[in-house]
Amino acid sequence: MNVSFERRAFILSTVAVAGTLTVMVFALALALYSVYVRGVGVQLNDSLDEIRAYVGLHGRPSSAEELAKAVASRLVRPQAVVYVLDPARRVEIRWSRATAGASATVTSSERSQVKVANPNGVPAQLLLGLATLFGLVAVQAQFGDISVIVRPSDVELVNSVAPFVPWFVIAELVALGAGIVLARLLTRQALRPLAEVTAALERFAAGDLTPQPVGTDGRHRLDALARAYNGAIEQVAHAFAERERAQAGMRQFIADAGHQLRTPLTVIRGFTAILRQGDLREKGDYVRILDAMNRQSLAMGSLIDKLILLERWESGNEPVAAEAIDVTQLVEDVVSPIAEAHPQRIRLELGEARSAAIDPSDLVQAVTNLVDNALKYTQGVVEVRVGGDGARLAIEVSDAGPGMNVEEARYIFDRFYRGANRRHVEGSGLGLSIARRAIQRAGGTLTVESTPDVGSRFTIALPAVESRRTAPAKVSAGV
């Protein structure tokens, strides 16, 4: 994964997370400060209310000094400063921390404009500005020509909050550090699938094609990328496996085809050499040799035709001319001539008319090969049945031959496969492969059930369509 991209993601997440945490700490500090400021405002109003109560109880004072001295003992709130003014004098009542036990100090001076001594420094000015922003202002009352102003003590307000400023700074730094750490963890966690996918792709680019799926936990959106990568890897692994199987099959196919073609070619070459040498002992040898060479050439031609047919079917270049046909009638038409050639060996059991959508030539190929194989491998009766339920129809070809074990049955439909007990029987080993592929082209299946020394039953299953005619069930033997 690109380092600059990871760095940018980390910076963005740091700004988001650390900024959020520091803003939260700042907002909490502001909230606490606003609570404190509201408390100070309540105390200012309480002080003014006490002065009003005193004046209401004792009557209007004659001077500012008289009123100041009367209320000074009641003013025990360090957050407030009280100014009492008359036309001639200004009296300031302020909490004094130096005089222990005293409630306040009273300072009298000539009447002048009220001046507020603010603490110096930017932090103090910020605190006072925020206090004003939160609504902390002076309150006042008028008693005749005497004015009373109660305002917050800037010095006391700053001194009360100042000890908490370092803690606020520490909290902000902790929030910033925690945000950076958390952003790093979140970035790594969020980009982990991307990093793993990138590393896996780099391994692929380097030539390591071993599938290594990326783990997902479904907690973030990049898991979709990991799942897509895992799906692609699975498909690649499947493709590699298919390629290996195809290559192995091709190697086996070439070996088997070469073996099948070698025998007739050897015979033809041998007979050709005899003919070239003129080494014929009897007159009839010439005809017999030509007949044998012709049979071998026909066998090679049949094998090549079958291979070409299978190749066309496997490649998908051969269109499927499917049509709704009466399968019962077709099976009867195909099996009857074979039964005539093998009297007493074919038992044909036909149910009512059943139809399926299939290329007639494909079904003829399949049924012919199955019946021909059954006749090759058994000397007993071969039974052919047509039946099924409403949704599917079945064609069964059963024999009482040598049967097959589980291993042989697993590979019986492979090209050129012939069991150990069947190599002496004439054939190419392609008949069952052609039969299964022909049925598969119609969306059906061809399966086998076999027991050694008991026999085998091959079953063609096809999707049924509406029958065109109804025929009574009948059984014929040796038609």
N, C-alpha and C positions, 0 to 999 in steps of 0.2 A: 504494500500500500504506500502511496506517495506520502513522504514525510511532511511536506509542506501542507498537504490536506489535513493530516492529523494535527499539525500544529495550529492550523486555522480553526479546526473544530475545537481544540482545547481552549484557544483564546476566546472563542465565542461562548463556550460553555462556562468558562471562568467569569467572563463579564456577566453572564446571566445569573449564575449561581451565587458568586461572591457579591455581585451587586445587589441581588435580592436579600442576602443575609445582612449585609451592612445597612441597607435601607430599613430592614425590619428592626435592627438594633437602634438605629437612629429614630425611627418612628416610636419605638417603645420609650426611648429617653424623652422624646418630646411629649409623649402622653403623660409620663410621670411628672415632668416639669410643669405641664399645664395643670395637673391636679394640685401641685404645690402652689402655683400662682393663684388658682381659684381659692385655695385656703387663705392665702394672704389677703385677697380681696374681701373675703368674708370677715377677717379680723379688722380691716379698715372700716368696714361698715358697722361692725360691732362697736368699735371705739367711738365713732361719730354718734351712734345711737345712745351710748352711755352719756356723752356730753349733752345731748338733747334732753335726756332724762334728768340730768342734774339741773340744767337751766329751767326745765319745766317745774322741778320741785322747789328750787330755791329762788327763782325769779331771775330777771335779767341782771347780769353783772354790770358794774359801773366802769370797769376798765379791762383791758386785755390781760394785765398782770393778775388781777383778782380772779378772773376765770381760769387762767392757766394754773395758778397755785391751787385752786380748788379741785381741778380735775387731774392734776399731775399724779396724785397718789393712786388714782384709779387706772391710770394708763400703764399697764405692765406688759405690753406687747412689744417685743423688740423689733418686729417687722414694720412698725408704724412710726411716723414722725408727724407731730401736730404743730401747726402754726396758728397762733391766736393773734389777730390784728385789730387794732382800733385806729382811729385817725392819727394818733400820735406815736404809738409803740407797736413793736413786733416782738412777740414772745414765742420762742421755739421750745417745744417739749420733746425730748429725745431720750430714748433708752440708753442708759450708761452701763457698760459692763465693768467700768473701773470702780464704781461705788457699790460694793456689795451690800445688799440689803435695801438699797434705795430703789424705788420704783422707776424714777425718771429724773432727768436733770432739766432745769428750766433756765433758759437763756433769754434775756431781755435786751432789746436794742432799739435804736431809732427806727421809726417806720420807713421801710424802703421796699423796693421790689423784692419779692421772694426769689431767692436764688437757690438753685439746687446744685449741690456739690456731687457730681457723679464720679464713681470710681474710674480710674484710668485703665487702659489696656483694651485690646480688641476683644478678648473673651468676655470681659465684663460688659462691654458695649453690646455684644451679641446677646448675652443673657438678658440685659435690660430691654433691648429691642424686642426679643421674643416675649418678655413679660408684657410689654405694651401691646404686642400683637395678640396675645391671649386675653387682652381686656383688662389688664391691671392699670388702673388710673386713680388719681386722687379724687376724694369726695369732700364736699364742703357743705357748710350750713351758715346762715346769717342770723344773728341775734341783734337786732337793732343796727347800730353802727359797728358792731363787733363781728368779724368774720372768723370762722374756724375752718381750717383746711387740714384734712388728714390724708397723707400720702405715704406710699411705701418707702421704707428706708432702703435706698439703693445699696448702701454699704452692707447692711445686714442680709439683703437678698443675695448679693454676690457672695458674701462670706458663707452663707448657708449652703449654696449650690456648688461653690468652688471645690470642696473636697471630693465631690462625685465626678468632676470632670476627668481626672486621670482614669477612674474606673470606666468611664464612658469610652475614653480613647482605647483602653485595653480591650474592652468588649468589641469595639470596632475592629481592632487588629485581629482578635481571635476569630471574629466572624469572617474577616477577609481570608485568613489562613485556612479556616475550615472550608470556606467556599472554594479555594484553590484545590485543596485536597479532594473535596467532594467532586469538583469538576473533573479532576484527573481520573477519579474512579468511574464517574459516569461516562466520560469520553471513552475510556478503555472498554467499559462494558458495552456501550452502544456500538462501538466500531469493531468489537471482537469478531462478529460474523464476517464483516468486510475484510478484516485482517486475515482471518483464517481462509476465506475464499481466495483472497489474493495470494496467500502463501501456497495454497493448493494449486492454483493456476500456474504459479511460477514453477512448482515442481513438475507440473505437466509440461510446461514449456521446456524444462530442462531434460525431459525424457523419462521422468518417473511416472508411468501410467498406472501405478497401483491405486485403485479407488480408495480414497480416504474421506468418508463423509464428515461434514462439519456439524457439530452439535448445536442444537437449538433448544431454547427454553420457552419461546412464545411470548416473551415479555417486551419486546420492542419490534419496530417495523422492519429492521434489517434482517429479522429472522426469515422474512419472505425471500430475501436474497439467498440466505443459506439453504432454505428449502428448495429454491429453484436450482441452486448449484447441486444439491444432493440428488435432485431428480435428474439433472443432466448427467451427473456422474453415474447414476444408476443406469441411464440409457446408454452411456458410453461403455460401461462394464458389460451391459447386455449385448451391445454391438460387438465388442471384442470377443465375448463368448460365442456369439453367433458366427463371427468370422472364423474363430478357431474351429467351431463345429463344421462350418462350411468347408474350411480347408481340409479338416480331417476327413469329412465326407468325400470331398473331391479326390483326395489321395486314395481313399478306399475305393471310390468309384473307378478311378483310373486303373487301380490294381485289379479290381474284379472284372472290369470290362476287358482289360488286357488278357486276363486269365480265360475269360469266356471266348475271346476271339482267337486266342493262341491255339486252342485245340483244332478248330476247323482249318485254320491257316496251316498248321503243321501237317494235317492230313492232305490238304490240297498240294502243299509243296512236295510231300512225299510221293503222291501219285504223279505229280508233274515230272519229278525226277525219273520215275519209272517209265513214263511215256517217252521222255526225251532219250532214255537209254534203249528203248525198244525191248525191254526185258519182260516180254509177255509169253507165258508158257502155254496158255490156251487161248483160243479165239474169243471166248466169252469174257476173258479178263478185261479186254478193252471196254466193253459195254459196262461191266460192273464198276470199273474205275471211274468212268464218266458219270455213272449214276451216283456213286459215293461223293464225287467232287460236286455234283449238282446239289445233293442234299446238304453238304457242308456250306455251300455258298448260299443256299436258301436259309439255312440256320443263321448265318452271319447277317444276311439281309433282314431277317425277322428281328434279330437282336438290335440292329441299327435302327430299324423302324420303331421299335419300342422305345429305344433311348430318345429318338427324336420326338416321339409323342409325349413322353414324360417331360422333356425339356420345354416343349411348347406349353404344356399345362403349367409347369412350375414358373415359367417366365411371365405368364399372364397374357401372352400374345395370341393364344387360341381362344376365341370368343365362345361363350357358353350359349348354345342354342337351346335353351330350356323351353319346354312346352308341357302342357298338361297332358299326360299320356295315361292309358290304362295299363298300370304296372302288372296286374294279374294276367292280362292277355299277352303282354310282351314276354313275361317270364315263361308262359306256356309256349309261345312261339319259339323262344330261344332253346328251351330245355327239351322240347319234343324231338327235334332232330337228333340231339345227343342221345336221348333215350332209345331212339330207333337204332342207333349204332351200337348201343350197349344194352341189349335186352336183359330184363330182370335185374338190372343194377341201379336203375333210377326210379325213385318213388316221388311222384309229384303230387303235392297236396295244395290245392287252390281254394281259397275262401271266396267270399263275395268280391265283386269288382272293386279294386282300390286304385286311386289315381294319385300321381305326384307330378310336380313340375321338374323335369329333368331332360337332358339331352338323350334321346333314345339310344344313340350310339354309345354314349358313356355307360348307360345301364347294361347294354348288351356286352360291352367289354368286361364290366365287373362280374356279371352273372356267369358269363362264359368262362372266365378265368377261375372263378371259385369252383364251378362244377368240374372243370378240367383238372384242377389241382386235386380235388377230392377223389376223382377217378384214378389219378396217378398213384396216390398214396394208400389206397385201400382196395381190397378185392371184394369187399362187401357192398351192401346197398348204400347208396347216397340219397339222402332225403332232402327234397327242396320244398319249402313251405312258404306261402304268402299269407300274411295276417296283419295284426296290429290293432290299435285302438282308434278312437275318433281323430286324434291329432296327428298321429304318426302311423306309418305302415312299416312292416318288417318283412324282409326276405331272409329266410334261414336256409343255410346249406350245411347239412350235418353228415358226418361219416363215422365209421367205426374203425378208423385206421390206427396207426401207432400213437397218435396224439403227440403232445409236446409238453415239456416241463415249463416252469415259469420263465426261465432265462430265454428259452427259444421263443416263447410266445411274445416276449417283450420286443424282439427284433424281427419278428416274422414278416413285417411289412416293409422292412428296409430293402433297398435295392441290392440285388444279387445275394441276399442272405438265404442260406440253405442250411437247415439243421444237420447235425452230424449223421443222422440216420437217413438223410434225404439226398445225399450227394450222388448216390448211384442212380437216382431217377433222372431221366432226361428233362432238361428245362434250363431256362436262363436265370431264374430267380427274380424275374421282373413282374411276373403275373400279378402277385398280390399288391405290389407297389402301384401298378396301374389300376387295379381294382379300387384300392382305397382312394387314390387321387381322383378317379372318376366320380366316386360317390361324394367326395368332399366338394367337388365343383358344383354340386346341386344342393349344398348345405346339409348333407346327410353325414352319417358316420358308418364306418365298417369296423366291427370289433370281433374278437375271437375268444372263445372259451374252450379250453382243451385240458384233457387229463391223459397222462402217459398210459399207453396200452388200452385206453378206453375209446378215444376218438376226439374229434374237434367239431365245434359248431361255429360257423362264421355267420354274423348277423348284419344285414344292411338295414339301417333305419333312415327313413326319409320323411320329410314333412308331407302330410297328406293334404290333398285338395279334393274338391267335390267330385265324386264319381260320376261318370257319364252313363254307366249302365249297371245293372245288377244281374249277377250271374249266380246260379245255384252252386253250392260247394260241391266239389267232386274230387275223387282220388283216382289216380291212374298209375299203373306200374308197368314199366316196359312198354311204353306207348308204341 
